[in-house]
């Protein structure tokens, strides 16, 4: 189960990363896209805020995708730490 979740985490994180770069380029140009590529976590937080302020909606698709990646990350951590032996 942990391997499937880890694969889902990798695919969804890569998709979110690429979409963040695409969105930054389409809204603000090449410099914003390069900064989003160099600082992915900071840019995700920034674009979550920027998209929320543009749409006026906290439950937009970008925010839901970011929260989904965080939930999958938490599940991966939970499932990988459950099987470890405690000495």
Secondary structure, DSSP 8 states (H G I E B T S, - for coil): -HHHHHHHHHHHHHHHHHHHHHHHHHHH-HHHHHHHHHSHHHHHHHHHHHHHHHH--TT-HHHHHHHHHHHHHHHHHHHHHHTS---
